[in-house]
Amino acid sequence: MEIIKYLVIGTTIFLIIKRFIPVKGLRHISANELLSELKDRNKQFIDVRTSGEYKANRIKEFKNIPLHQLNQKAEIELSKNKEVVVICQSGIRSQKACKMLKKMGFKKITNVKGGMNSWR
């Protein structure tokens, strides 16, 4: 019984730590750095907020693909050969989106730190 207890505790700790470990190969930029990136036509810009959030306040270069639709739309609407720059409201959903894109085989992924909150 002691072994099972330690296995459960160890697995729980591992899962918690894994959730916060940065994604390997993921680049993070600030809102200020994003300004110069927006002019680059070789990059794809996606906003993973809800469509309501996107309509209320958006950056025109960003295409809205809500996080809950990313699995279905990414392969169809995004190229794996171009860098993908991801934003959300605070940076949490975009971090999740970056992990999802990485698992789908996208190689060049950039997360905007602080999201739209830091853009204002």
C-alpha positions in Angstrom: 0.0 0.0 0.0 2.9 2.4 0.8 4.2 2.0 -2.8 0.9 2.9 -4.3 0.6 5.9 -2.1 4.1 7.1 -3.3 3.2 6.4 -6.9 0.1 8.4 -6.7 1.9 11.3 -5.0 4.8 11.2 -7.5 2.5 11.1 -10.5 0.4 14.0 -9.2 3.6 16.1 -8.6 4.9 15.2 -12.1 1.6 16.2 -13.8 1.6 19.5 -11.9 5.2 20.3 -12.8 4.7 19.2 -16.5 1.8 21.6 -16.8 4.0 24.6 -16.0 7.2 23.6 -17.9 7.7 25.8 -20.9 7.3 24.2 -24.3 10.6 23.4 -25.9 11.2 25.4 -29.1 8.6 28.0 -28.2 9.5 31.6 -28.5 8.0 34.3 -26.2 7.7 38.0 -27.3 6.4 41.1 -25.6 3.7 43.3 -27.0 6.3 45.8 -27.9 8.2 43.2 -29.9 5.0 42.2 -31.6 4.8 45.6 -33.2 7.8 44.8 -35.5 6.6 41.2 -36.1 3.2 42.4 -37.5 4.7 43.5 -40.8 6.2 40.1 -41.6 4.1 38.4 -44.3 5.9 35.1 -43.7 4.1 34.8 -40.3 0.6 33.7 -39.4 -1.1 35.5 -36.6 -3.9 33.8 -34.6 -6.0 35.0 -31.7 -7.4 32.1 -29.7 -9.9 34.1 -27.7 -13.6 33.6 -28.1 -15.2 35.3 -31.1 -17.0 37.7 -28.8 -13.7 38.8 -27.2 -12.1 39.1 -30.6 -14.9 41.3 -32.0 -14.8 43.6 -29.0 -11.0 44.3 -29.3 -8.7 42.9 -31.9 -5.4 43.4 -33.8 -6.3 43.5 -37.5 -3.4 41.2 -38.6 -4.7 38.4 -36.3 -7.1 35.8 -37.5 -9.6 34.4 -34.9 -9.4 30.7 -34.2 -10.9 30.2 -30.7 -8.9 27.7 -28.6 -11.8 25.2 -28.5 -11.7 25.1 -32.3 -7.9 25.0 -32.8 -7.7 21.2 -33.2 -10.2 21.2 -36.0 -9.0 24.4 -37.8 -5.3 24.5 -37.4 -4.4 21.8 -40.0 -6.8 23.4 -42.5 -6.2 27.1 -42.0 -2.5 27.3 -41.0 0.7 26.3 -42.8 3.3 24.3 -40.9 5.9 25.9 -43.0 5.3 29.4 -41.6 5.8 30.7 -38.1 2.6 31.0 -36.0 2.3 33.9 -33.6 -0.4 33.3 -30.9 -2.2 35.7 -28.7 -5.1 35.6 -26.2 -6.3 37.9 -23.5 -3.7 37.2 -20.8 -1.2 34.7 -22.3 -2.7 31.6 -20.6 -4.9 30.3 -23.5 -2.2 31.2 -26.0 0.3 29.1 -24.0 -2.1 26.2 -24.2 -2.6 26.8 -27.9 1.2 26.8 -28.5 1.4 23.4 -26.8 -1.4 22.1 -29.0 0.2 23.4 -32.2 3.5 21.8 -31.1 1.8 18.4 -30.7 0.3 18.9 -34.2 3.7 19.2 -35.7 4.1 23.0 -36.0 7.8 23.9 -35.6 7.9 27.7 -35.4 5.6 29.0 -32.7 5.6 32.3 -30.8 3.5 33.3 -27.8 2.8 36.9 -27.0 3.5 37.3 -23.3 0.6 39.0 -21.4 -1.7 38.8 -24.4 -4.1 41.6 -25.2 -3.8 42.9 -21.7 -0.2 43.9 -22.4 -1.1 45.3 -25.9 -3.1 48.2 -24.6 
